[in-house]
Amino acid sequence: MYKDLTVLLENRPGTLAGMGEALGKAGINMGGVCGVVSAGAPSVHILVEDAAGARQALEASGFHVTAERDVLVLEIEDRPGALGAIARRMADAGVNIDLVYVATGTRLVIGTDDLEKAQSAV
């Protein structure tokens, strides 16, 4: 099962490279990645199968993993409206989506307040 890890980075050149290198040296593949800067503080979400190994590799290299969570990973069609249709089904089921990004291929990563209900909705 995939996990989403949130990693805080320093806002300077090379920190994303260092994160990728740390995971690569440990043999950890990222199935997806999404990065944002809010109020000057960059954070990155990474999708991994080996959360414990990723956390260990990152923390050993000086990176701070602030969160780890189960996420829903869906194969979706690459077409207009695909995200809207999935999000609508979840909304109609009362599921709040609080994280979304596209992973490798056409996989959609979704974090929700109720993963079980989200899986039932799709």
HUQUI-V987346 format. One record per residue. N is the residue number from 1. RES is the residue in three letters. BURIAL is + if it has 24 or more other ideal C-beta (glycine too) atoms within 12 Angstrom, else -. Layout:
N & RES & BURIAL
N & RES & BURIAL
//
This chain:
1 & MET & -
2 & TYR & +
3 & LYS & +
4 & ASP & +
5 & LEU & +
6 & THR & +
7 & VAL & +
8 & LEU & +
9 & LEU & +
10 & GLU & -
11 & ASN & -
12 & ARG & -
13 & PRO & -
14 & GLY & -
15 & THR & +
16 & LEU & +
17 & ALA & -
18 & GLY & -
19 & MET & +
20 & GLY & +
21 & GLU & -
22 & ALA & +
23 & LEU & +
24 & GLY & -
25 & LYS & -
26 & ALA & +
27 & GLY & -
28 & ILE & +
29 & ASN & -
30 & MET & +
31 & GLY & +
32 & GLY & +
33 & VAL & +
34 & CYS & +
35 & GLY & -
36 & VAL & -
37 & VAL & -
38 & SER & -
39 & ALA & -
40 & GLY & -
41 & ALA & -
42 & PRO & +
43 & SER & +
44 & VAL & +
45 & HIS & +
46 & ILE & +
47 & LEU & +
48 & VAL & +
49 & GLU & -
50 & ASP & +
51 & ALA & +
52 & ALA & -
53 & GLY & -
54 & ALA & +
55 & ARG & +
56 & GLN & -
57 & ALA & +
58 & LEU & +
59 & GLU & -
60 & ALA & -
61 & SER & +
62 & GLY & -
63 & PHE & +
64 & HIS & -
65 & VAL & +
66 & THR & -
67 & ALA & -
68 & GLU & +
69 & ARG & +
70 & ASP & +
71 & VAL & +
72 & LEU & +
73 & VAL & +
74 & LEU & +
75 & GLU & -
76 & ILE & +
77 & GLU & -
78 & ASP & -
79 & ARG & -
80 & PRO & -
81 & GLY & -
82 & ALA & -
83 & LEU & +
84 & GLY & -
85 & ALA & -
86 & ILE & +
87 & ALA & +
88 & ARG & -
89 & ARG & +
90 & MET & +
91 & ALA & -
92 & ASP & -
93 & ALA & -
94 & GLY & -
95 & VAL & +
96 & ASN & -
97 & ILE & +
98 & ASP & -
99 & LEU & +
100 & VAL & +
101 & TYR & +
102 & VAL & -
103 & ALA & +
104 & THR & -
105 & GLY & -
106 & THR & -
107 & ARG & +
108 & LEU & +
109 & VAL & +
110 & ILE & +
111 & GLY & +
112 & THR & +
113 & ASP & -
114 & ASP & -
115 & LEU & +
116 & GLU & -
117 & LYS & -
118 & ALA & +
119 & GLN & -
120 & SER & -
121 & ALA & +
122 & VAL & +
//
